[in-house]
């Protein structure tokens, strides 16, 4: 009987020793899987932004020549400029070109873009002409991506669904030629 009691004591002392946790699977999770998932989220957001633009808003086309010559006149251009250049009529803010009407200028207020002014101007234009639904946004080279996306969102909130981006190919000359 004495033999059995000491055997029990030695079994208890082995069972109570703390065991170190195995951290390798958790480290693998943090070092590989989570960054990969974050990367996939960024790619999918970029793809959604790219799909937000219509394919007919750029310079390309189907080449069918469907007689859309007079539809070009309804296209409104919004220029986004982020610096001043007085000799080329460039200023910080927005310039809206509507065919057959005077250009509308929305300048910086308090050192940033006046998105409320842009929203009010587009709302007024939509009220005057409910048929227009195509806008081409022309950002200058130094315009930040956030300003471009916010401009697109403002157009969409004013029920302008055909929003495209035109890229300027010339230098800082006359806006829109």
C-alpha positions as CSV (number, residue, x, y, z in Angstrom):
1,X,0.0,0.0,0.0
2,X,2.9,2.3,0.7
3,X,4.1,1.8,-2.9
4,X,0.8,3.0,-4.3
5,X,0.7,6.3,-2.3
6,X,4.1,7.5,-3.5
7,X,3.1,6.6,-7.1
8,X,0.1,8.8,-6.8
9,X,2.2,11.7,-5.5
10,X,4.6,11.5,-8.4
11,X,1.6,11.5,-10.9
12,X,0.1,14.6,-9.3
13,X,3.3,16.6,-9.5
14,X,3.7,15.8,-13.2
15,X,0.1,16.8,-14.0
16,X,0.3,20.2,-12.2
17,X,3.3,21.6,-14.1
18,X,2.2,24.5,-16.5
19,X,2.5,23.8,-20.2
20,X,3.6,26.5,-22.6
21,X,1.0,27.3,-25.3
22,X,1.8,26.6,-28.9
23,X,1.8,30.1,-30.5
24,X,3.0,29.1,-34.0
25,X,-0.6,28.7,-35.5
26,X,-1.6,32.1,-34.1
27,X,1.5,33.7,-35.5
28,X,0.8,32.1,-38.9
29,X,-2.7,33.6,-38.7
30,X,-1.4,37.1,-38.0
31,X,1.5,37.1,-40.4
32,X,0.0,35.5,-43.4
33,X,-3.8,35.2,-43.5
34,X,-4.8,38.6,-42.1
35,X,-2.6,40.7,-44.4
36,X,-3.8,38.7,-47.4
37,X,-7.4,39.3,-46.4
38,X,-6.8,43.0,-46.0
39,X,-5.1,43.1,-49.4
40,X,-8.1,41.4,-51.0
41,X,-10.4,44.0,-49.5
42,X,-8.4,46.9,-50.9
43,X,-8.4,45.2,-54.4
44,X,-12.1,44.7,-54.3
45,X,-12.7,48.3,-53.3
46,X,-10.6,49.5,-56.2
47,X,-12.4,47.2,-58.5
48,X,-15.8,48.6,-57.3
49,X,-14.6,52.2,-57.9
50,X,-13.5,51.2,-61.4
51,X,-16.8,49.5,-62.2
52,X,-18.6,52.6,-61.0
53,X,-17.6,54.4,-64.2
54,X,-19.4,53.7,-67.4
55,X,-17.3,52.4,-70.4
56,X,-18.8,55.0,-72.7
57,X,-17.5,58.0,-70.7
58,X,-14.0,57.8,-72.0
59,X,-12.4,58.3,-75.3
60,X,-13.2,54.8,-76.5
61,X,-16.4,53.5,-77.9
62,X,-18.0,50.6,-79.8
63,X,-17.2,52.2,-83.1
64,X,-20.8,51.7,-84.3
65,X,-21.4,55.5,-85.0
66,X,-24.9,55.5,-83.7
67,X,-25.4,59.2,-84.5
68,X,-24.8,60.5,-81.1
69,X,-23.4,63.8,-82.5
70,X,-26.0,66.0,-80.8
71,X,-25.8,64.2,-77.5
72,X,-22.4,65.6,-76.9
73,X,-23.9,69.0,-76.5
74,X,-25.7,67.8,-73.3
75,X,-22.4,66.8,-71.7
76,X,-21.4,69.0,-68.8
77,X,-17.8,69.1,-67.8
78,X,-16.6,69.7,-64.2
79,X,-12.9,70.7,-63.9
80,X,-11.3,70.1,-60.6
81,X,-8.2,72.3,-60.0
82,X,-6.1,72.3,-56.9
83,X,-3.7,75.2,-57.5
84,X,-3.7,78.8,-58.8
85,X,-2.3,80.0,-62.1
86,X,-3.7,83.4,-63.1
87,X,-2.4,83.6,-66.6
88,X,-4.2,80.4,-67.6
89,X,-7.4,81.1,-65.7
90,X,-6.7,78.3,-63.3
91,X,-7.8,78.6,-59.7
92,X,-8.3,76.4,-56.7
93,X,-11.8,74.9,-57.0
94,X,-14.3,73.8,-59.6
95,X,-15.1,75.1,-63.0
96,X,-18.4,73.8,-64.6
97,X,-18.8,74.1,-68.3
98,X,-22.3,73.8,-69.6
99,X,-22.8,74.0,-73.4
100,X,-24.4,77.3,-74.4
101,X,-24.1,78.9,-71.0
102,X,-21.5,80.8,-69.1
103,X,-19.0,78.9,-67.0
104,X,-19.7,78.5,-63.3
105,X,-16.8,78.9,-60.9
106,X,-16.8,77.5,-57.4
107,X,-13.6,78.6,-55.6
108,X,-11.9,77.2,-52.5
109,X,-13.4,78.2,-49.2
110,X,-11.4,78.0,-46.0
111,X,-8.5,76.3,-47.8
112,X,-10.5,73.4,-49.2
113,X,-12.9,72.5,-51.9
114,X,-16.4,73.8,-51.6
115,X,-18.4,70.6,-52.0
116,X,-21.5,72.2,-50.6
117,X,-21.3,74.9,-53.3
118,X,-20.8,72.2,-55.9
119,X,-23.8,70.2,-54.6
120,X,-26.0,73.3,-54.6
121,X,-24.9,74.3,-58.1
122,X,-25.5,70.8,-59.5
123,X,-28.9,70.7,-57.8
124,X,-29.9,74.0,-59.3
125,X,-28.7,72.9,-62.8
126,X,-30.7,69.6,-62.4
127,X,-33.8,71.6,-61.4
128,X,-33.4,73.9,-64.4
129,X,-32.8,71.1,-66.8
130,X,-34.1,67.7,-65.4
131,X,-33.1,65.9,-68.7
132,X,-29.4,66.2,-68.3
133,X,-27.7,63.1,-66.8
134,X,-24.2,63.0,-68.2
135,X,-21.2,64.7,-66.5
136,X,-17.6,64.4,-67.4
137,X,-15.2,65.2,-64.6
138,X,-11.7,66.5,-65.6
139,X,-9.3,66.5,-62.7
140,X,-6.0,68.3,-62.9
141,X,-2.8,66.3,-62.2
142,X,-2.4,67.4,-58.6
143,X,-6.0,66.7,-57.5
144,X,-6.2,64.1,-54.7
145,X,-8.2,61.0,-55.2
146,X,-10.6,61.8,-52.3
147,X,-11.7,65.0,-54.0
148,X,-12.4,63.1,-57.2
149,X,-14.5,60.5,-55.4
150,X,-16.4,63.0,-53.5
151,X,-17.2,64.9,-56.7
152,X,-18.5,61.7,-58.2
153,X,-20.6,61.0,-55.1
154,X,-22.1,64.5,-55.3
155,X,-23.0,63.9,-59.0
156,X,-24.6,60.6,-58.1
157,X,-26.6,62.1,-55.2
158,X,-28.0,64.7,-57.6
159,X,-29.3,61.8,-59.8
160,X,-26.6,62.2,-62.5
161,X,-25.9,58.6,-63.2
162,X,-23.7,58.8,-66.2
163,X,-20.5,60.1,-64.7
164,X,-17.2,59.8,-66.5
165,X,-13.6,60.9,-66.0
166,X,-11.7,62.6,-68.8
167,X,-7.9,62.9,-68.5
168,X,-6.2,66.1,-69.6
169,X,-3.4,65.3,-72.1
170,X,-2.0,68.9,-72.4
171,X,-0.1,71.1,-70.0
172,X,-1.6,73.9,-68.0
173,X,-3.0,75.8,-70.8
174,X,-6.6,76.9,-71.5
175,X,-9.0,74.7,-69.5
176,X,-10.9,72.4,-71.9
177,X,-9.4,74.1,-75.0
